[in-house]
Amino acid sequence: MEQTDTTKRSRRGPGRMGGRAARQALRAAPLADDVRPVRAGMAGGTYNPFSEADMQRIHATALDALEQIGLADAPPSGVEILTGAGAILGDDGRIRFPRALVEDMLALAARDLTICARDPKHDLHLSGTKVHYGTAGAAVHIVDVEKREYRDSTVRDLYDAARIADTLDNVHFFQRPMVCRDITDNLEMDLNTVYACVRGTTKHVGTSFTEPSHMEPAFELIHLLAGGEEKWRERPFISGSICFVVPPMKFATEACQVMETCIRGGMPVLLLSAGQAGATAPAPLAGAIVQAVAECLAAVVYVNALAPGCPAIFGTWPFVSDLRTGAMSGGSGEQGLLTAGCAQMHRFYDLPGGAPAGIADAKLPDMQAGWEQGISNVMAGMAGLNMIYEAVGMHASLLGFCLESLILGDDMLGHCLRCVRGIEVTDDTLSLEVMRSVVLDGPGHYLGSEQTLGLMQTEYVYPSLGDRSTPKEWLEIGRPDLVAKAIARKREILDSYFPRHLPDEIDQAVRERFTIHLSRKAVGL
């Protein structure tokens, strides 16, 4: 009986045993991953813009495009790989793909991937409708919120972004979001990009490489960071973002050569097709998706002819044009629809998929940025997209990256993930007995019920920086401003958080072999 009584008391929660202070302490304490209300890899898939018939028509049209139009400009090595598998090189130099070849290679393609991080707790399990949010992009500017201006992005900015992302629960991976414009040598820029990202976070890192000739020194650096080639191949914690195609329907010759080297070196690859609807892809949203699917199917043939079952992410990334100007519009409702439609096609093929969301056309983290980032991120998540890239921090249609927006975006993604999780319907959640107790025998409200107190932390998401005070409370605490709170949080992280993710001896070996533009002082050494 004593055990039963103790159990009952513990279920009552802090509201019955310690009052408001105890409840606040419970909310402040970190939760175990298995009881957190939101976390990486939750299943989406409840939002479906296409019917089954729609997806069949998109698939059939993409196969028609590959058979009848094909792709131009494959490198000689690619021509050999593709024709050796059964593709047809035409007199016009275009490679065409018979339907049977595409379907054979789809059968070989990797599924149920685990994309490794340096810390296994951040591994990404890509299957079905499991959802992961992260950064990405090649912004050439950093947004200086305090000065309300844009300046060239630097390697220090990239390192700062990586260590901020390392602290954010709802940013699940870190793909390079900006270009190190202070490094003029392209090889040094590629190598320092890898170093800055890996130095700043143990989450999975994504990056790109400028030229095929950069891959040998890049793998030398990566093997040093991993502790040897064997350890790297056991747990490849960096993926190559490969823009293998120049839409419409042309291979990017050098990028394909980079892709081949990445695959041979054991690196997972993102097969990225980034046409722009109305410019480099058809203006109808369905047509833009058809072209992206066709181009990515060509890449599926390419990589699986080279290395059957190699870890690859089906990266349909169609963007939107503002047809009044031709400029990209990443924050549009159409972008949200495109990304959700791509997610559904990834599920159609049962392939791990990635696409962009969360891009703001707004220049600063303001109300426009909020609606642009929130709408597309929640649509992508609810559509069950495995890898949601560019989800936080991106402004000015991918031209600017903002550290304050990265921090604020973590709150936003928490709410997006709660939408992804959906509503569980069980005997307990339907709550008939609780209703009976409260209405017939109790106080007439649910605020102090065991069910309410027991679900405070596991059913509901609370903002870290977002404000939910009353106007009176807000006035009393000094009328805090959301962006000012993000600035303060950024300064707190950057002044105090210098992660020691690389052993000193490895860092020293890297610095002896390569020109590293981040000083030892800049990384806290």
N, C-alpha and C positions, 0 to 999 in steps of 0.2 A: 504493500500500500504506500509506503514511504517513497518508493521509486516512482510510482504512478503520480503521486502528488508533486514530486520534484519535476517530473516531465511536464506536468500541466503548468507549473509555475514558469518553467523556462520558456514555454511556448507563448506565454503572455507578453514577452518582450519587455523592453526597457520602460515602456510607458506605464506598466503596473509596478515596477520594482525600483525605478530610480528617477522617474519624472522626465522632464524635458531635457535636462543635461545629459542623462543617460542615452536618450534617443539621439541627441546630437552627436554624442561620442560614437554611437554605433554607425551613424551615417558617415562619419569621418574615417572610420576604420576601413582598410582595403578588404574587399570581398574575395573569397576564393573564386577562381575562374569558373568553376562549374555552377556557381549560384549567381554570378553577375547577371544583371538584366540584359546586357548586350555584350557581345564579344566577337572576335574574328570567326569567320566561317559559319555564321548562322545561315539557315536556308531561307532564300527568297523564293521567287517564282510565282507569286500570287497575281502579278500584273502581267498581262499578255496582250500586246497590241495586235497580234496576228492570230488568225484562226489556223487550224491544221491545213486547210486547203490553201491559205495564203502562203504558208511556209513551203508547201509542195511546189507552188508556182514559182516562188523565188528560187528554190533549188533548181528546178527544171530550166529556168531562164539563165541562171548562172552557168549551168552545164552547156546550154546553147552558146553562150558567149565564149566559153573556153574552146568549144569545138569549131565555131565559125569565125571568131575574131582572133582569139589567141593573144599572146603577149610577145612584144618585141624586146630586143636589146639584152638578151641573156648573155652573160660572159661565156667565153668558149668552154670553160669548165662546166657551166650550167647547161649549155647545149648538149654536152656529152652525157651528163647525168640524166637529163630529161629524155633525150632521144633513146638512151640506153634502156630507160624504163618503159618506153612505148609512146612517148610524145612524138609529134610529127613536125619537122622543120620544113616550112614552106619556102617556095621560091622567093617570097617577099621578105624572108628573114624572120617571120613570125613563127612562134612555136604554138601549135594547137594541141589540145588535150582531148583524146577520145573519152567518152563517158565511162567506159569500162575501166580505163586507167585511173580516173579520179576516184571511182568507187573502190577499186582495189587498194589504193593508197589510203583512203579514209579508213579502211579496215585495219591497216597497219599502224595508224596514228596513235600516239600515246594518250591514254585516258587516266583518270584518277591520279593525277600528278601530285607529288609533294615538292613544293618549291622551298628549298632550304634557306634558313637564316643562319647567321653565325651562332646565335643562341637558339637551340632547338625549340624553346617555348614560343618563338615567333615563326616557326615553320608554317607555310601556307598549304593547306590541303585543298586542292582544286578538283572538285568533282560535283556533279549535279548542279544544284543551285546555291552552293556555298559562296558567301559574299565576303570580299575583302576590299577595304578602301586604302588608297595610298596616294602618293605624289607622283608627278611625272612632268615632262615638258622640257623645253629648251628656251626658257625666257632669257632675253638679253638684258633685262633691266631688273633691278630690285626696287620695290616701292618703299620710299622713305615717307612713312605716314606722318611723322612729326613735321617734316618740311613740306609735305604735300607735293612731292616731286619724284621723278624717276631718275635713276642714275645707272651706270653700267654695273652689272653683277660681277662679283669677284669670287675667287676660290674661298676666301674667308666667309663670304655670304653662304656659299654652298655648305661649308663645314658647320656654320651656325644653324642652318636649316636642318642638317642631319642630326645635330645633337638636340635641337628642339623636338624634332619628330621622335627621337628616341624616348622622350618623356611622355608622349601622348598615347593614351590607351586606345583610341579609336582610329589611329593612323597605323595600319597594319604592315605596310612596307614602304620603303623609301627609294623611289626611282628619281634619279637626278632631275630636279625641276628647273635648273637654270644653267647657263653657260658661263664658264670662268673667263670673262672678257679681259681680265688683266694678264692672261697668259697668251702670248701671241703665237707661240710655236704650237702647232696642232697636236703633235705627239706629246709634248709636255702637258698640254691641256687635257688630253685623254687620260694620261697616267695620274695627274693630280686630281682629276675628277674621281677616279677610283679611290685614291688614297683618302680624300676628304670625306667621301661618303662612308667608307669602312671605318675610318677613324672616329666618326661621329655617332654611329649606330650599329647595333647588332641585329637589327631587322634586315630582311632581305633587301638587297641593293640592286637596282637596275640602272644601266647606263648604255651609252652607244659609243661607237668607235669610228673615227673619221675616215681612216684609210686601211686597206688590207695590210700594208706594211707595218702598221702599228700593233698588229696582233701578237707578234712574237715578244716584243718587250712588255706588252700588256699582260700576257700570260706569265712571263717571268715575275712581274710584280705581284700578280694574283697568287702565284705559288708561294712567294715569300710571305704574303699576308696570311695564307692558309696554313703555313707550316710545312709546305711540301706539296708536290703534284699529287701524290697519292691521297693525301688528306683532302685536297681540293676536289678530286674526282669522287671521293666518298660523299662529300657534302658541298656541292657547288652553290655558294651563297650569293653569287652575282649572276644576273641574267643580261643578255645582250638584246637591246631594243633595236630591231632591224627594220628600217624603212626599205624593204626589199623591192618596192615597186614605186614607179613614178606615174601616178594616175594621169590619164586613163590608159591602163592596160599596157604598160611598158615596165620591164624589169629595170631596177636601179643597178647598173652593172657592178660598181665597186661595192655597194652594200651587199649584193649577193655573194661576192667574194669574201667579205667580212663574215657573213652568215656561215659560209662553208667552214671557215677556220674556227669560228665559235663552236660549231657542232662537233668538229673533230677534237676540239679541246675540252669537251665535256661540259660546255656552258649551255644552260637552257636559253631558248630564244623566244622573243616576242615577235611574231610575224605581223608587221604593222602596215596596214593599207590605209592611208589618210587622204582620200579624195575629199573635195569640197563641193557639196551639192550646188549645182548651178554654175560651177567654174570648171573643176577637174573631175566632176562626177555629174550624172544626170540630176536635173533640178527636182523631179519628183522624189519624195523620200524613199518610196519603194525602189526606184531605179538606182538611187545612191547605194542602197543596201545590196541590191543585186550586183553592182559592180564591185563593191568591197568584198562580198562573198566570193565572187568569181576569182578575184585577185588572190584572196587568201587560200582558196582551194588550189590554185596554181602553186602556191608556196607549200601547201601540204604535200603535193606530189613531189616537189623539189626536195624537201628535207627528208621525206621518208624514202625516196629513191636513193638518197645519199646515206642515210642512217635510219633504217626502219625503227619506229618507236622512239625516236629522239624526243626529249622533252621540249615541247613547243606550245605556245599560247596563240590561239586563233584570234588575231588582233584586228578585227574590222573596226576602223576608226573614222567613219565618214563624218565630216564636219559640215556646218551650215554656212551659207552665204547670206548676207543681207543683200537681196537682189536689187535694191535701190543703188547700191554703191559697189557691189562685188566683194566687199570686205567680209572677213570671217565674223560670225556671230556665235560664239561658244555658249553664251548665256541664254539662248532662245529656247522657247518651248519645243521648237522643232528639233533642237539638239537632244533634248530629253527623249523625244520619241525615237529618234534615230538610234540612240544608245540602247534604249529598251528593246527595240526591234532587233538590233544586233545580238543582244543577250539571248533573245528567244531563238535566233538562228544557231547560236553556239549550242544551245540545248538540243535543237533539232539534230545536230550532228553528234551530240554527246561528246563535244570537245571542250577542253578548258579554254575559256574565252576571256578576252580583255577588251575594254573600250573606254573612252573618256567620259567624264561627267564632272560637274562642279566648276566648270570654267565660267568666270565672270567677265562680261564686257566692261563692267564698271571699273573705274581706275583706282578706287579706294575701297576699303571695307565699310561700305555704307548700306543703306536699305536695298538699293538695286543689287549690290553684290549678294546680299542675303537671299533675295528671292531667286536670283539666277543660280547660285550654288545649291540651295536647298532643293529646288524643284527637280533638277536633273539628277542629283545624287539619290534622292528618294525613289525616283522612277527607276534608275539603274539597279538599285538594291532590291526593290520589290520585284523587278524582272529577273532576279537571280543571277546577275552578272558576277562571274568569279573574281575578276580583277578589275576594280574601278580605279582608273588612272586619272591624274590631274584633279583629284577630288577636293583638295584644299590648297589655298594659297595663291591660286592663279587668277590674274587680273588682266585687263586690257587685251582680251582675246588671245591669251598665251604670251603676250609680250612682257608682262611684269609679274614677278613673284613677290609676295608680301609675307614677312615673318609674323606680323600681328594677325594676319588673316589665317595663317597656318594654325596659330594657337586658338583663335576663335572657331576655326573649322572643326576642331576636336569636339567642342560642344555640339555643333551642328550635326556632325556625323553620329554622335550618340543618339540624337533624336531620329536620324535617318535609320539607324540600326534598330531602334525600337519599332519603327514602322515595318522594317523587314521581318522582325520576329513575329509580328502579327498578334492575334488574339487566340489564346488557348481556351478550348471549350471542353471542360471536364465536369464531373459531378461536383467537385469542390469549387471550381470557378463559376459555375452556374448559381451557386450560393443560396439555394432554397432554404437550407436549414439555418444559415446565418440570418437570412431575411426573417424567417419565422421567429428566431430568438430575439432579434432587435425590435421587430415590430410588435410582437405579442407580449414579450416578457421583459424587454430591455428599455433602453433610454430613448429609442426612436431615432437614433443616428448610429453611424458605423465608425465614428472617429476613434473610439477606444476599444473596438472589438479585437479579439485575438487574430482574426483573419486579416484585418487592416494592418495591424502592427507587424504581423509576420510577413507581409508582402511589401512593406515600405521599401526595402532595399533590393528585392529580387524581381519585382514587377514594374517598378517605376524608375525612370532615369531623371537625374537632377543635373542642371547645368552647373559647370564649374565657375564660369564668369558671367553667364547670363543672369539678369536681374528679375526677381519675382517679388520684390518688396511692394508694399502699398505706397501710394504717393506720399503719405505722411512719413512712413519709415524711410523712404528714399530721401526725403528732405532732411530728416534727422541725421542720416549718415553721410551727408555732404553731397547729395545729388551725383553719385558716381556715374561716370561715362564709360560705356562699354569699351571703346577703343583705347581710352586711357588705361583701363584695367589690363587690356592686352599688352600695351606698351610696358606697363610695370611688370607683368609676368614675363615678358620677353627679356627684360633687363635682369630679372632675378635668375632666370635660367642661364643666360649667357655670362653672367658674372660669377656663377657658382658651379655650374655643371660642366666639368671637363672629363668626360668618360675615359676610363683607361681600358678601352676595349682591345688595344694592341699591346702585347708585352713590350717592355722597353727595348729588349734585345732585337725584336723583330723590327720595331720602328727604326732603330739605329741601322740595321742592315739595309732597310729600304732607303734611308737617307744617304747611305754610303754608295748605293748603286744608282739611285735616280736623283734628279733635280726636283726637290720637293719645295714648293713655294709657300707652304704654311710653315712658319717658324716653330721651333720647339716651344717657345713661349706662348704662341697663339693656341697651341693645343694643350697647354697646362703642364708642360714638362720643364 
